[in-house]
Amino acid sequence: MCSLEREMSKAPYNSEKINDYLLGSLSAEETEPLDELSITDAAFAEALIVAESELIDAYVLNELDAQTRRKFENRYLATPIKREKVKFAETLQQFGSRQQARVTPYAAAPGWLSWLKSQFGRQSILQWGFAAAALVLSAAVVWLAFQNIRLRSEMLAIRAHNNELAQSQQQLQKQLEEAQRSAQARVETPVKTDQGEIKDHPASSAVLSLVLTPLLRGAQQKPTLNLAGDTTAVTVKVVLEPNDFSSYRVELLAEGQGPVWRAVNLKPQARNGAQSLALALPVRVLKANNYVLRISGTDKNGASEVVGDYPFTINKTNR
Amino acid sequence: MTASAFRRLLNWLDESETTSGKSYLDLRRRLVAYFDRKDCPAAEDLADETLNRVARRLEEEGSIEAETAAKYCYIVARFVFMENLRDRKKHALIEDREFQVAESNPLEKENERATREKRFDCLDRCSQKLSADNRDLILRYYIGSQQVKIENRRSIANKLGISVNALTIRACRIREKLAACIQQCLDVE
């Protein structure tokens, strides 16, 4: 057992607690002592690094259960450093797959071969005789042949498993593309009422879509979005009036609060001569309130100008 | 921070007049991780701010009475974190470029693809800098997923005559080296 393992066995934490700590699931009282240990205790600091790598790898390999995955995405991926760690893990996994062909499985233990070599080197041929040497060699060759067959069949099994994995990856990729296409369709097909009200898509409460057009800016009734407790994302497509701005800045202003979210350097998408911005608003900033999305355009010289305010209302539902 | 203040800090952290700077690097890495876990957007800056404050105090007072150097640094780090949190709450503004629907922009998609390829190149180069044993270990370690991965790691551990836990720790140390090398490589390019 190495020193780190010894340290962990007597430490006031275990891998489950470390994972909860990394995912921000512990109370402030539980977090504080671990914060301190993370700076003052070398063994704990190392245990954290190991646990974090394992957690990220499990995320990248899609091995986390749904709840942990949600926590990971909502809480863990909050900073650029952590997002970079995930990208590194993805690269490492893909690199491992690419290198797999170059790495041969561990062959029979070299100790045997070296032992045989050393024995034969030391013994006189006259002492042992050709017959004994041939016998031992034959036994070694047969043994190695069996080992070779066993390793080959293991390799074939691993290859077959990899093929299965590749197939299931392709299937997942297809499913993902279909899901993205249907999400895109939701963004482009808002449910409009006669009053110009825009409601969330009834088929999915997890992702809500909203399209804001210049016409709606002057409408008497603001678009309303009903946000359920299980909503995980709100996508907004803002249709822009024709202009020459190369990029945009968007500010989300909450009534009585001012700006609560901002996105900068957004590039517009152009389709059929019309420009639009695709946004994903973080659900955590959306409360039951009146909001305005303020769009400012930035020209090639860096000059900025407000091009429009798009008001909407958020209602919270218990669905 | 002046050169003499920095030297004094290194000696204090190592509790020695002759220092390799390892304690400083370890502590800085832990501080960056601490601030990052606290979701501070500029974790590196806050870690440096913490160490600057400790160095200033050392310079002013000549010495610091504390249980351990790391414990004192943690106390300072907490203050730095609280101040930063207060500042961020005051501005109560979440600025985030990541929430843009990146997939919808072909240019960003292309950039992302280019960065991914660059990461591969860097990883290839960095893995060449490892010793043959470490390179072999890390390549084998990341083969397979789920049961294949578990079996694979068990056989590597058996081969090396160590426990799977010890193997995980060893692989993690190599991975840390690789991560640092790749970051450097990406920064240079």
Boltz contact constraints between the chains, C-beta under 6 A:
constraints:
  - contact:
      token1: [A, 2]
      token2: [B, 166]
      max_distance: 6.0
  - contact:
      token1: [A, 4]
      token2: [B, 169]
      max_distance: 6.0
  - contact:
      token1: [A, 5]
      token2: [B, 165]
      max_distance: 6.0
  - contact:
      token1: [A, 36]
      token2: [B, 74]
      max_distance: 6.0
  - contact:
      token1: [A, 38]
      token2: [B, 34]
      max_distance: 6.0
  - contact:
      token1: [A, 39]
      token2: [B, 30]
      max_distance: 6.0
  - contact:
      token1: [A, 39]
      token2: [B, 34]
      max_distance: 6.0
  - contact:
      token1: [A, 39]
      token2: [B, 70]
      max_distance: 6.0
  - contact:
      token1: [A, 39]
      token2: [B, 74]
      max_distance: 6.0
  - contact:
      token1: [A, 40]
      token2: [B, 70]
      max_distance: 6.0
  - contact:
      token1: [A, 40]
      token2: [B, 71]
      max_distance: 6.0
  - contact:
      token1: [A, 40]
      token2: [B, 74]
      max_distance: 6.0
  - contact:
      token1: [A, 45]
      token2: [B, 30]
      max_distance: 6.0
  - contact:
      token1: [A, 49]
      token2: [B, 172]
      max_distance: 6.0
  - contact:
      token1: [A, 50]
      token2: [B, 168]
      max_distance: 6.0
  - contact:
      token1: [A, 50]
      token2: [B, 169]
      max_distance: 6.0
  - contact:
      token1: [A, 50]
      token2: [B, 172]
      max_distance: 6.0
  - contact:
      token1: [A, 53]
      token2: [B, 172]
      max_distance: 6.0
  - contact:
      token1: [A, 61]
      token2: [B, 145]
      max_distance: 6.0
  - contact:
      token1: [A, 78]
      token2: [B, 39]
      max_distance: 6.0
  - contact:
      token1: [A, 79]
      token2: [B, 36]
      max_distance: 6.0
  - contact:
      token1: [A, 79]
      token2: [B, 39]
      max_distance: 6.0
  - contact:
      token1: [A, 81]
      token2: [B, 36]
      max_distance: 6.0
  - contact:
      token1: [A, 81]
      token2: [B, 43]
      max_distance: 6.0
  - contact:
      token1: [A, 88]
      token2: [B, 179]
      max_distance: 6.0
  - contact:
      token1: [A, 91]
      token2: [B, 119]
      max_distance: 6.0
  - contact:
      token1: [A, 91]
      token2: [B, 123]
      max_distance: 6.0
  - contact:
      token1: [A, 92]
      token2: [B, 142]
      max_distance: 6.0
  - contact:
      token1: [A, 93]
      token2: [B, 142]
      max_distance: 6.0
  - contact:
      token1: [A, 95]
      token2: [B, 123]
      max_distance: 6.0
  - contact:
      token1: [A, 96]
      token2: [B, 142]
      max_distance: 6.0
  - contact:
      token1: [A, 96]
      token2: [B, 143]
      max_distance: 6.0
  - contact:
      token1: [A, 99]
      token2: [B, 139]
      max_distance: 6.0
  - contact:
      token1: [A, 100]
      token2: [B, 143]
      max_distance: 6.0
  - contact:
      token1: [A, 103]
      token2: [B, 139]
      max_distance: 6.0
  - contact:
      token1: [A, 103]
      token2: [B, 140]
      max_distance: 6.0
  - contact:
      token1: [A, 106]
      token2: [B, 159]
      max_distance: 6.0
  - contact:
      token1: [A, 161]
      token2: [B, 148]
      max_distance: 6.0
  - contact:
      token1: [A, 259]
      token2: [B, 93]
      max_distance: 6.0
  - contact:
      token1: [A, 261]
      token2: [B, 94]
      max_distance: 6.0
  - contact:
      token1: [A, 262]
      token2: [B, 95]
      max_distance: 6.0
  - contact:
      token1: [A, 263]
      token2: [B, 100]
      max_distance: 6.0
  - contact:
      token1: [A, 266]
      token2: [B, 100]
      max_distance: 6.0
  - contact:
      token1: [A, 267]
      token2: [B, 105]
      max_distance: 6.0
  - contact:
      token1: [A, 269]
      token2: [B, 104]
      max_distance: 6.0
  - contact:
      token1: [A, 278]
      token2: [B, 101]
      max_distance: 6.0
  - contact:
      token1: [A, 278]
      token2: [B, 104]
      max_distance: 6.0
  - contact:
      token1: [A, 280]
      token2: [B, 99]
      max_distance: 6.0
  - contact:
      token1: [A, 280]
      token2: [B, 101]
      max_distance: 6.0
  - contact:
      token1: [A, 282]
      token2: [B, 99]
      max_distance: 6.0
  - contact:
      token1: [A, 285]
      token2: [B, 94]
      max_distance: 6.0
